[in-house]
Amino acid sequence: MVSTENKTNQEFPGQIHETTGGGILLSKLDDVINWARSNSLWPLTFATSCCGIEMMAVASAKYDFSRFGFEVARATPRQADVIIIAGTIVNKMAPVLKRLYDQMADPKYVIAMGACAISGGPFFYNTYSVVKGADHVIPVDVYIPGCPPRPEALLHALISLQDKIKMGMTREQIKQSV
């Protein structure tokens, strides 16, 4: 017997149809795919400075981002869906960041966390070696301001990205809406 009762607060986007033999059919396949994709985002971490500490805090027991579907922080770009750039990007690290981004499978998303990742922070005024924002290297989907931003801000950005993926928004639509 197939139960149609939903045990979580998230509503399943498809409809369950009972068939003979105990099988089920799903409707609105695009909605189901977007729902599954949004609830299984695996982040790739690119932490170079103090924002990395705040990013690590999001995985701790207090914030526990695994309950929202960001279960496993990947160490390889080939298994990641979203890259979180936390901290200063120097010219020497920019090609590494670009290579990691290029190795990620589509669809892929980018979050720039902190003032250094967004605009070079306070360091780019007097130095030649700091990139003036991650968007000079790769396209960024979501920006999280702060120096460093709180863990709640990263959770909010991840959940907002998740909601936009559930709605079936393309990458260009996500950039325009954020």
N, C-alpha and C positions, 0 to 999 in steps of 0.2 A: 504494500500500500504506500503510495507516495503522499507525503505530507506537504501541503501547500503553506503551512504556517512558517513564517519567517522568524527565526530565533534571535536575530540581531536587529538593530535599529535601522540598518540599511535595507532598502527595499530592492529585491531582485528585479532587474529590468525586464525580464522575459515573462512568458506565461508557461505554466506547466500543464501539459495535456496528458492525461492518463491514456495509455494504449493497452491493447491486449498483450499479454505476455509480460507485463510489468515494466515495459520501457517508457521513456518519456520523450517528448518532442519540445524543442525550445523555439519560441518565436522571437522576432526582432533580433536577428543574429548580430547585427552591427552594435546594438545596445549592449548585448551580452559580452561581445568582444571588448568594447570600451570599458565596461564595468570590470572585467577581468584584468585588463591592462592597467587600469588605474589603481586597482587594489593589490598589485604585485610589482610596484616600482622598486627596483634595486638600485640604490645609490652607489656611485663611485666617488670616493672622497679624494679631494685634492686640497689638502690643508697645509699651508706654508707658514702660518704664524698664529697669533692669539685667537683668531676666529675659530681655529681648529679645536681649541679647548671647548668653546661653546657648542660646536658641532658634536663633539664627543659626548657632551652632557645630554644631548637629545636621545642618545641611545641608552642612557642610564635608567635605573629603575624609576626615578622621579618623573621623567617625561616619556620614556619607553615608546619610541616611534614605531616599534614593531606592531603595536596594536592597531596602527592605522594602515598597515600594508607595506611598510618600508623595512621589511624584515631583516634583510641581510645586506650589510655594507660590503660591496664587492671589492676585491683587490685587483681585479682584471677588468679592463674596459669591454671585453667581449661578452661579459655577462651582465653588464650594467645598462640601465635605462636612463638614469639621470645622473649628471655629474654636478657635485656641489663644490664650487670653488670658494674656499675660505682662506682669505689672507692675501698678502702681497704677491703679485706676479712680477718677477724680474725678467729682464730681456733674455737671460740665460735659460729660464724655465718656460718661456713662451712656446718654443718649438716642441717641448715635451707635452705641454698642455694640448697643443694642436694635434699632435700624434695620438694622444689618448682619445681625444674627441673623434678623430677620424676612424679609430678602431672600434668605436661603439656602433652597435647595430641600430638601424632605424626602427621605429621612431625613437629619437633621443631628445632629451631635454637638458637644459643648463640652468643652474641657479648660481648667481653671484652673491656671496654672503659677505657683508661688511664693506666699510668705506674703501679699504685697499683694493678689494676685488672689483668694486664698482668704478672707482675713479682714480686709483693709485694712492688714495689716502693722504695723510700728511707728508708722505715721503717723496712724492714726485716733484715738489717745488724745487728742491735743491739737489736733485740727483738725476743723472742721465740713465740710470740702470733700471728704473721702475716703469713698467707698462702702465699707461694711464687708463686702465680699465680692461676687464676681461673681454669686453665687446670689441676691442682692437685685435683680438686673437681669434675668438670663436663667437658665434651668435649666442646671446644670452636671452633666456625666456623670462626669468623671474629675478628681480633685484630685491635684496634684503638690506635696507640701510641700517647703520649703526656702527659703533666702534667700541667693542664688538657688539653685534646684535645679541639679544637674549635668546635662549633656546626656544622660548615660546614663539619668537618671530620666525625661526626656521620651521617649526611645526606648522605655523599658519601658512607659510609659503608652500610647504609640501602638500598640505591639505587643499589649498587653493588650486595648485597644479593638478592634484588628483580630481577635483571637482570639474575642472575644465576638460580633462581627458574623458571623464564620464559623459560629459555633454557632447563628446565627439568633435571637439574643436581641433582645428589644424594648428600647426605650430605658428603660422602667421596670425591666426585669430587669437591665440594665447598671448603673443607679444603685444597685440593691439589692445587687449583687454586689461593687461596688468599695468 
